Amino acid sequence: MQNELLRELDARGFINQSSNLDGLNDALNAGRVTAYWGTDPTGDSLHVGHLASLMLMRWFQKYGHRPIALVGGATGRIGDPSGRDKGRPMLTDEQIEHNCAGLRKSISKFIHFGDGETDAVMVDNNDWMKNYSHMEFLREYGTDFTVPRMLSMESVRRRLENGMTFLEFNYMTFQAVDFLTLYKKYGCTLQFCGADQWGNSVMGVELIRKKLGKEAFVLSTSLITDSRGEKIGKSAGNAVWVNEDKTSPYEYYQYFRNIPDDLVEKFLKIFTEIPLDEIARLAKLQGAELNSAKKILAFAATEIAHGHDAAVAAESASNALFAGGANSENIPSIDLEMVGDVNIADFLVAVKLFSSKSEARRMIEQGGIQIDGKKIVDWKTSIKPADEIMVQKGKKTFLRVNKK
């Protein structure tokens, strides 16, 4: 790879697959390239599982190219079948509007928007999709997609066994039209995607070639997995959110601070902008010394997502709990109105550490709950009102409960 950006991305482990890597290399060497990455508004925040693509966009902009962030106001109304065993729930217009606003906030943390030549642009595919009637869309694009080609996609084959709907079957045609539209309006010749979006994305390359006789490219990233090898996502229940109203900067910091040892080098390369030679040095650390690399990772990742001050505060809170000597003001907190004694399980649900009392009871019985430093082993225990109650869930989750 002769292009400097591609060398950087390859060395950091971003590149999973490309539709035409040699052609993309030539295009990047020839001048400024415009690329897009899209996400549907199925939630009101991005999570760590999205960040390989977002960090790729960040590097793309850093090297002098122009990113486009697409929020799928139209495709969100269909539901992407990729990587799923069942259809997504249908969202109302109000939910989609709310979620789109939250996603814009997430994306803005990683790339810069404005009017400059390399400043990012944010678009909503509902702005053009809403103008098509069903008949108009079929007449314009119906002959550009063959059923055998669509059935060959892995995302379609998986869902066929579970009753894929006609609604979902149309998803890839919408995404292909997105790429074509952005090509014509912005000169966008490259799409970034996660590995699970490969089939949908190459359909756009094929549509651009059919309609315009032009070459476009797709570059996919590997999916981010947890220590069990499972995809990180909200549906899996293990999401670490980007927006601070869903995951606090402290909790975000702690996620990276407590990753398994074998993921340190990989996460330093993907989630930070630390130079590769420094990452190589940190990756050689062993045993207790590896904790210093995890702290550097946690600070750098939190600084990108939440800013320098929030990273400093999260680091200070972590030191207060694990190293001593710093104040604990930056530990996540919640206000709770308490009138008289309250059952510990009810208390844990009320402060949103668990979604049900049965989950809280199981954790209590396993010895995973501490109140003000004291382990709770009986789920019938009552909590007395206090101005401040410090709760610990497992080894990593802390919450300060303030009396309302």
C-alpha positions in Angstrom: 0.0 0.0 0.0 1.7 3.2 -1.2 -0.9 5.6 0.2 0.0 7.0 3.7 -3.6 6.9 5.0 -4.1 3.3 4.0 -0.8 2.4 5.6 -1.9 4.0 8.8 -5.3 2.2 8.7 -3.8 -1.1 7.9 -1.2 -0.9 10.7 -3.9 -0.1 13.2 -6.1 -3.0 12.2 -9.0 -1.1 10.6 -9.0 -2.7 7.2 -11.1 -5.9 7.0 -12.1 -5.9 3.3 -12.2 -3.6 0.3 -14.0 -3.8 -3.0 -10.9 -2.6 -4.9 -8.0 -1.7 -2.7 -5.7 -0.9 -5.6 -8.2 1.5 -7.1 -8.9 3.1 -3.8 -5.1 3.5 -3.3 -4.9 5.3 -6.6 -7.9 7.5 -5.8 -6.4 8.6 -2.5 -3.1 9.3 -4.1 -4.8 11.5 -6.7 -6.3 14.0 -4.3 -9.1 14.6 -1.8 -11.7 11.8 -1.5 -15.2 12.1 -0.1 -16.5 9.1 1.9 -19.6 8.3 3.9 -20.6 6.1 6.8 -24.2 5.6 7.9 -26.1 4.4 10.8 -29.8 3.9 11.5 -31.6 5.7 14.3 -32.5 2.6 16.3 -31.2 4.3 19.4 -30.4 7.8 20.6 -26.6 7.2 21.0 -23.8 5.3 19.3 -21.9 2.8 21.4 -18.3 1.4 21.4 -19.3 -1.2 18.8 -19.7 1.6 16.2 -16.4 3.3 16.9 -14.1 1.4 14.6 -16.0 3.0 11.7 -16.1 6.4 13.4 -12.4 6.4 14.3 -11.7 5.3 10.7 -13.7 8.4 9.6 -11.7 10.5 12.1 -8.4 9.3 10.6 -9.8 9.9 7.1 -10.5 13.6 7.9 -7.2 14.0 9.7 -5.4 13.0 6.5 -7.2 15.8 4.5 -10.2 14.0 3.2 -13.9 14.8 3.5 -16.3 12.7 5.6 -20.1 12.5 5.3 -22.1 11.1 8.2 -25.5 9.7 7.2 -28.3 9.2 9.7 -30.9 6.8 8.2 -34.2 8.5 8.8 -35.6 6.5 5.9 -33.8 3.1 6.3 -34.6 3.3 10.1 -38.2 2.9 9.1 -37.4 -0.4 7.4 -34.9 -2.2 9.7 -31.6 -3.6 8.6 -31.6 -7.5 8.5 -27.8 -7.7 8.6 -26.6 -9.9 11.5 -30.1 -10.4 12.9 -32.3 -13.4 13.5 -35.5 -11.3 13.7 -36.9 -8.0 12.5 -36.3 -4.7 14.2 -39.2 -3.1 16.1 -41.0 -0.4 14.1 -40.3 3.1 15.4 -42.6 6.1 15.4 -41.7 9.4 13.6 -41.1 11.0 17.0 -38.8 8.2 18.1 -36.8 8.5 14.9 -36.5 12.3 15.2 -35.3 11.9 18.9 -32.8 9.2 18.0 -31.4 11.1 15.0 -30.7 14.1 17.3 -28.8 11.8 19.7 -26.8 10.2 17.0 -25.7 13.6 15.6 -24.4 14.4 19.1 -22.4 11.1 19.2 -20.9 11.6 15.7 -19.9 15.2 16.4 -17.6 14.0 19.2 -15.4 12.3 16.6 -15.3 14.3 13.4 -15.5 18.0 12.8 -18.4 19.6 10.9 -18.4 22.9 9.1 -18.1 24.6 5.7 -14.4 23.9 5.0 -13.1 21.6 2.2 -12.4 18.8 4.7 -15.2 19.6 7.1 -17.8 16.8 7.6 -21.4 17.0 6.3 -24.3 15.3 8.0 -27.2 14.1 5.9 -30.5 12.2 6.5 -31.5 9.8 3.7 -35.2 10.5 4.4 -34.6 13.9 2.7 -34.5 12.2 -0.7 -36.3 8.9 0.0 -39.5 10.6 1.1 -39.8 12.1 -2.4 -40.3 8.7 -4.0 -43.7 7.0 -4.4 -43.5 3.2 -4.4 -44.2 3.1 -8.1 -41.6 5.8 -8.9 -38.9 3.9 -6.9 -39.7 0.6 -8.7 -39.6 2.2 -12.1 -36.3 4.0 -11.4 -34.4 1.2 -9.7 -36.4 -2.0 -9.9 -34.5 -3.4 -12.9 -31.1 -2.6 -11.4 -31.4 -5.4 -8.7 -31.8 -9.0 -9.5 -33.5 -11.4 -7.0 -30.7 -14.1 -7.3 -28.1 -11.4 -6.5 -30.1 -10.2 -3.5 -30.6 -13.8 -2.3 -26.9 -14.4 -2.4 -26.2 -11.9 0.4 -25.4 -13.6 3.7 -27.7 -11.1 5.6 -30.6 -12.2 3.5 -29.9 -16.0 3.7 -29.8 -15.8 7.5 -33.1 -14.1 7.8 -34.9 -16.2 5.2 -34.8 -19.1 7.7 -36.6 -16.9 10.2 -39.3 -15.3 8.0 -37.7 -12.3 6.4 -40.3 -9.7 5.4 -40.6 -7.9 2.1 -40.0 -4.7 4.0 -36.5 -5.9 5.2 -35.8 -7.3 1.8 -35.9 -3.8 0.4 -33.2 -2.5 2.8 -30.2 -3.1 0.6 -31.9 -1.3 -2.4 -32.4 1.8 -0.2 -28.8 1.7 1.0 -27.5 1.4 -2.6 -29.6 4.4 -3.6 -28.1 6.3 -0.7 -24.6 5.8 -2.1 -25.7 6.7 -5.6 -27.4 9.9 -4.3 -24.3 11.0 -2.3 -22.1 10.2 -5.4 -24.1 12.5 -7.5 -24.6 15.3 -5.0 -21.3 15.3 -3.2 -18.9 13.4 -5.4 -18.8 10.7 -2.7 -16.8 7.7 -4.1 -16.2 5.7 -0.9 -18.3 4.0 1.7 -17.1 2.9 5.1 -18.9 0.1 6.8 -18.7 -2.6 9.4 -18.0 -6.2 8.3 -21.7 -7.1 8.7 -22.7 -4.3 6.2 -20.5 -5.6 3.4 -23.3 -7.0 1.3 -25.5 -3.9 1.5 -22.5 -1.6 0.7 -21.3 -3.4 -2.4 -24.8 -3.2 -3.9 -24.2 0.6 -3.9 -20.9 0.1 -5.9 -22.8 -2.0 -8.4 -25.6 0.5 -8.7 -23.2 3.4 -9.4 -21.5 1.4 -12.0 -24.8 0.5 -13.7 -26.4 4.0 -13.5 -23.3 6.2 -14.1 -20.6 3.9 -15.5 -18.4 5.2 -12.6 -16.1 3.4 -10.1 -16.8 3.7 -6.4 -15.3 1.8 -3.4 -16.2 0.1 -0.1 -13.9 -0.3 2.8 -15.1 -2.4 5.7 -13.8 -2.6 9.3 -13.8 -5.7 11.6 -16.5 -5.8 14.2 -15.5 -4.9 17.8 -16.1 -7.9 20.1 -15.9 -8.2 23.9 -13.7 -10.6 25.9 -16.1 -13.5 25.0 -15.8 -12.8 21.3 -19.4 -11.4 21.1 -20.3 -8.4 19.1 -20.6 -5.3 21.2 -24.1 -3.8 20.7 -27.2 -2.6 22.5 -29.1 -5.7 21.5 -26.5 -7.9 23.2 -27.0 -6.0 26.5 -23.3 -5.1 26.8 -23.2 -1.7 25.2 -21.0 1.1 26.3 -22.6 4.3 25.1 -20.9 7.4 23.6 -23.4 10.0 24.9 -22.8 10.8 28.5 -26.4 10.7 29.5 -26.4 7.0 28.9 -22.8 6.1 29.9 -21.0 8.6 32.1 -17.4 9.6 31.2 -16.3 7.7 34.4 -18.0 4.5 33.2 -16.6 5.0 29.7 -13.1 5.3 31.2 -13.6 2.3 33.4 -14.7 0.2 30.4 -11.3 0.7 28.7 -9.4 0.6 32.0 -10.7 -2.9 32.7 -10.4 -4.6 29.3 -8.7 -8.0 29.2 -4.9 -7.9 28.8 -4.9 -9.5 25.3 -7.1 -6.6 23.9 -4.8 -3.7 25.1 -2.7 -3.4 21.9 -5.7 -3.8 19.6 -7.8 -1.2 21.5 -4.9 1.3 21.7 -4.6 1.1 17.9 -8.3 1.5 17.2 -9.7 3.8 19.9 -6.8 6.2 20.3 -4.5 8.4 18.2 -1.4 7.4 20.1 1.6 6.9 17.7 2.2 3.3 16.6 5.8 3.3 18.0 4.5 4.2 21.4 1.8 1.6 21.2 4.4 -1.0 20.4 6.3 0.0 23.5 3.2 -0.2 25.7 2.2 -3.6 24.2 5.4 -5.1 25.5 4.6 -4.4 29.1 3.8 -7.4 31.2 2.0 -8.2 34.5 1.2 -5.3 36.8 3.0 -2.9 34.4 0.4 -3.5 31.8 -2.0 -1.6 34.0 -0.2 1.6 33.1 -1.0 0.9 29.4 -4.6 0.4 30.3 -4.7 3.7 32.1 -3.2 5.5 29.0 -5.8 3.7 26.8 -8.7 4.7 29.0 -7.6 8.3 29.3 -6.9 8.7 25.5 -10.2 7.1 24.5 -12.2 9.1 27.0 -10.5 12.3 25.9 -11.6 11.8 22.3 -15.2 11.0 23.2 -15.7 13.4 26.1 -12.9 16.0 26.1 -9.9 16.6 28.2 -11.6 17.8 31.4 -13.9 14.8 31.5 -11.0 12.4 31.0 -9.1 14.1 33.9 -12.2 13.9 36.1 -12.8 10.2 35.2 -9.1 9.4 35.9 -9.4 11.2 39.3 -12.5 9.3 40.3 -10.9 6.0 39.3 -7.8 6.8 41.4 -10.0 7.7 44.3 -11.5 4.3 44.3 -8.6 2.1 43.4 -5.4 4.1 44.3 -6.6 6.4 47.1 -5.8 10.1 47.6 -8.2 11.7 45.2 -11.7 12.9 45.7 -14.7 10.9 44.4 -16.9 13.8 43.2 -16.7 12.5 39.7 -18.2 9.1 40.4 -21.6 8.7 38.6 -24.4 9.9 40.8 -28.2 9.8 40.9 -30.7 11.6 43.1 -33.3 9.4 44.8 -36.2 10.3 47.0 -36.3 8.0 50.0 -39.1 8.0 52.5 -38.3 5.4 55.3 -36.4 2.2 54.8 -36.4 0.5 51.4 -35.7 -3.1 50.4 -32.2 -3.5 48.8 -33.6 -5.1 45.6 -36.2 -2.3 45.2 -33.4 0.2 45.9 -31.1 -1.2 43.2 -33.9 -1.1 40.6 -34.8 2.4 41.6 -31.3 3.7 41.0 -31.3 1.8 37.6 -28.5 -0.6 38.3 -30.8 -3.5 37.4 -33.9 -3.7 35.3 -35.7 -6.1 37.6 -35.7 -7.2 41.3 -34.9 -10.8 40.3 -31.7 -9.7 38.6 -30.8 -7.6 41.7 -31.5 -10.6 44.0 -29.2 -12.9 42.0 -26.4 -10.4 42.2 -26.9 -10.0 45.9 -26.9 -13.7 46.5 -23.6 -13.9 44.5 -22.0 -11.4 46.8 -21.7 -8.8 44.1 -23.3 -5.8 45.9 -21.7 -3.5 48.4 -23.3 -0.6 50.2 -20.9 2.0 51.7 -18.1 -0.6 51.6 -20.2 -3.4 53.2 -21.1 -6.5 51.3 -24.8 -7.3 51.2 -25.7 -11.0 51.2 -29.4 -11.0 52.1 -31.8 -9.6 49.5 -34.3 -8.9 52.4 -31.9 -6.3 53.8 -33.4 -2.8 54.1 -31.5 0.5 53.2 -32.0 3.4 55.6 -32.2 6.9 54.1 -29.0 8.9 54.1 -27.7 12.0 52.4 -25.2 9.9 50.4 -25.0 6.2 49.8 -22.1 4.6 47.9 -23.1 1.5 45.9 -20.7 -0.9 44.3 -21.9 -3.5 41.7 -19.3 -6.1 41.0 -15.7 -4.9 40.7 -16.1 -2.1 38.2 -19.5 -0.3 38.7 -19.8 2.5 41.3 -22.7 4.8 41.9 -23.2 7.6 44.5 -26.9 7.9 45.5 -27.8 11.3 46.8 -30.9 11.9 49.0 -33.4 14.0 47.0 
